[in-house]
Amino acid sequence: MSEQDVDDVAFLTGDSNTGLHKRSIYEHNGVAVCSQKRALCIATIVFAVLFAISLIIAFAGPQNDCPCAGEKPANLEAEEDKESSKPLATNGEVFPWNNVRLPTFAHPTRYNITIHPNLTTLEIKGQVTIEFYVDKETNFIVFHSKNLTISEKMVQDRKGHRLKVAKLLEYPKHQQLYLELEESKFRKRGNYTVHLRFVSKLSSELEGFYLSSYITADGEKRYLATTHFEPTYARSAFPCFDEPQFKAKFKMSIFRDRFHIALCNMPVVNTEDAGFYMGTGLLRDDFQESVEMSTYLVAFVVCDYERVSEMTRRNVSVSVYAAKSMLPQAQYAVSIAARIMDYFELFFGVHYPLPKQDLIAIPDFAAGAMENWGLITYRETSILYDPVETSTIAHQWIAIVIAHELAHQWFGNLVTMKWWNDLWLNEGAASFLEHKGVNHVSPQWGMMDQFILEKTQPALRLDALVSSHPISVPVKDPSEIEAIFDAISYSKGASILYMLESFLCEDVMKRGLNDYLNSHSYQNADTNDLWAVFTKHSNHTFDVKAIMDTWTQQMGFPLITISREGNIITATQKRLLLSPVDNETELLLPKSPFNYKWYVPLSYYTDKEPQNVHNVWMNMTDVTFEIPTDVEFIKGNINQTGFYRVAYPEEMWTSIISTLINNHTKFSPADRANLIDDAFTLCKAGILNATIPLELSVYLLNERDFVPWSTALEHFSSWASKLSESSGYKRYLKFIKRLIGPVIRYVNWKDDGPHLRKLLRSNILHCGVWVNLEDVVKSAHDLFNDWMLKGKSISSNLKEVVYSAGIKYGGEKEWNYCWEAYQKSQIPSERRILLNALGQATDPWLLQRYLLASLDRDKVRPQDVEGVFAVVSRNQEGKLLAWRHLKAYWSKMQAMFGNGTFTLSGLISIVTSDFSTEYDYQEVSEYFKNVDVGGSQRALEQSLETIKLNIHWVNENVETINQWLINYLNEHAS
């Protein structure tokens, strides 16, 4: 909808009959008296006006921008329904603005906000002054408010003259306030100010302005108040124009106790005693006015934390705040944050514009982190690092999250999407750039090699579902926003930028990003603005918009099918769907503006010249090209830089597998991972026989690299969940035991070596515990007993393996010991490992106890509930328990997390993703028919589709896999 559509269509004229006799709760009652003579005059005028309007309508031609031009109006019954469905304000009056989006003729320019939170009573008192201008004459404005009680209101013009307010109406469904002037109007291009006082409560949910707490080393519970405003929660902290396009400057004042500190986006410029009338011991901190930014980036915290600080090369102060007992764990974060900021300034060619950058660890936090400009909030496990206790994978995660949020300070904060349909511009770009940031500070970690594990492969899995969505997805209602904070916006967005860089080259990418950030600083932009700068800096070699629109404006991705006739290769493209699609189903698929064709940068090399890279463009078409006659195979999609999959003819698969077994190093680690990923996925889609991925997996006997093994273990785990009830399951586990034996001897139990070997060791040993490899289980159980009975420490990278083995092959005593350790630990990463291990129990009673504990905030933090369900659901003994628990406590979890949060979506996906019978499908489908899933509808659709896929996979593959395993194990019996 265009701006004009929003401004004009949304306004409702007239009031309902009942509404005429009711007034807003925000205004005084009044009585209007009209004489008979005056009434007659008014009636005559009204008749004349209506007659003139009817003539205008009769003779005016249809407008080009009206979607209904030339169409017959709806029938009378429909019109009556429309009349009865007019929105009603809280006082019963018709709410005159009937659009979930705000009108665009009023633009805020500055907020002056004062907040006084009471962390004991949870009461908040606040006031806000909003300066705004209007670009057309009007007598009303509309802005946002949620769960705020407005106690005072005043409107002034630029000269300070008060304008009388006729009404202030509230419409909770859209979380909007409608303010109308009584006599005067807001003049075109005029500047005005609205003053509002309000009261509210600190939220118990992890959104808006909410209460959190932590336990000190001495066991004392302390409280803090913090914010999380993305995407639409600023309105629950103060009245505002809560859409990303409405950028403004913010000036904050916060009242606090003397033993607290207050933090905000900008530095404190003044602190003074609040005075007798505000209460003894209160101070008021005034903060420097911010740069122009969107409301969802505003942040403030009141806490008793301390900090560690460093300076960037340009003397920007970087500080990490944490509870005193955890402050030593903040040192790593502050060190790499300063270095990554220096790197991004050079990479973007744009200085960080604020005088400081704070990072703060929040005990209760729904997301991993939030990029609030100048005050980034983090979950404790995403920022606090103990060099002795924190594992390598947790260490890497902390670096990734820090880099992600710092990338946002430019990409998302300095330049912001216009509306949430371009969320990927924020999250996809930051997810791509995070790997560059970490790669700069820790090049030995091989972050760009790991990119395909973290981004490309997860996105490909989700995007092959019928129920996926385009990267740029229409968002008509804010309630739909939470649903697109998923692997498509984040990981697919990052992956297509990775692909774009592969054919543009990094230098063009950097120059384009520099141009984009400089051209749109402190403004909003959309996807087309980004494509335009890349086209410009490629010297128009590429029409980037034409190419990338096929990747952002339609869901899915192509399967490139290779066929060969002599020395001619033909590459065809077709959308890959995991679900079997018949003609009837195909008619129900969402239409695509490009008919599911893509501009594909097909890269390949041949077995004869693997160092010689070839590139062929598939311009929404199929292509043919020549290869030498002696070539046995080509390897497409080099290093999996492209967001597509490749299917080879059977003879090429045979040659590829033979090469892998004889000398796997002829392929790079990324290419080996890509071949594993494609083979298993194409089997899942019914394109490859299950024997191909099994034959290919045999080469893993010689594999020693983390990236291919990580890919393989992901698919092995997926197969195991579907084979677990089949007669061949034990044979499958025996096959995996055989594959991992050599690499276990390679990694051994000594926690040393380079970064990627440590990651490999942790994954492989964990696999050994899962398949009950005797030597691994015994070693792990011995280490567990030494820890539990003798107090011996365990190396950080072995802890998850050891704790899991102790609980999986132990009993109640082992479980209770780990549960107590979880409750006592002051190391967030340690608590996370214990949280995962506790779900490995095989005793249903212990798993049920764990699930019940997850609903108690004093035992398990709300943000960790999803993690509890994840580990229990992956446990064969806990899969059905988790599902029953989800059903039994669905309403309680809705109350805990809110109906629009991604936590509920995650719970649905996690608990049902391994179901693989018709009974499972019917039970899930029937249960959710009678349940309000709110913003989790897409997650439910994806879960049901996944169950159907699992059913189909089991029916098609179990017997083939079992027979192959019988033959293989007989041939290799020892």
CORLIN-V662921 format. One record per run of one state. SS is the DSSP state (a for helix, b for strand, c for the rest). FROM is the first residue (numbers start at 0). TO is the last residue. Records with the same first field share a line. If there is no record, write none. Layout:
SS: FROM-TO, FROM-TO
//
This chain:
c: 0-1, 9-9, 11-17, 21-34, 59-74, 84-86, 88-92, 94-95, 97-104, 117-121, 134-136, 138-138, 144-147, 157-160, 163-163, 171-174, 181-184, 186-188, 201-201, 203-206, 215-219, 228-232, 236-238, 240-246, 257-259, 264-266, 273-274, 278-280, 287-291, 293-293, 297-298, 303-304, 311-315, 322-322, 348-354, 362-367, 370-373, 382-390, 408-409, 411-413, 417-418, 441-441, 445-445, 463-476, 480-480, 484-485, 504-504, 519-521, 525-525, 537-542, 552-556, 565-566, 575-581, 588-597, 606-612, 619-621, 626-632, 636-636, 640-643, 647-648, 666-667, 684-688, 702-704, 723-727, 747-753, 770-772, 790-794, 808-810, 824-826, 838-842, 853-860, 874-877, 888-888, 897-900, 912-916, 929-932, 971-973
a: 2-8, 18-20, 35-58, 75-83, 233-235, 275-277, 294-296, 323-347, 379-381, 391-407, 419-440, 442-444, 446-462, 477-479, 481-483, 486-503, 505-518, 526-536, 543-551, 582-587, 637-639, 649-665, 668-683, 689-701, 705-722, 728-746, 754-769, 773-789, 795-807, 811-823, 827-837, 843-852, 861-873, 878-887, 889-896, 901-911, 917-928, 933-970
b: 10-10, 87-87, 93-93, 96-96, 105-116, 122-133, 137-137, 139-143, 148-156, 161-162, 164-170, 175-180, 185-185, 189-200, 202-202, 207-214, 220-227, 239-239, 247-256, 260-263, 267-272, 281-286, 292-292, 299-302, 305-310, 316-321, 355-361, 368-369, 374-378, 410-410, 414-416, 522-524, 557-564, 567-574, 598-605, 613-618, 622-625, 633-635, 644-646
//
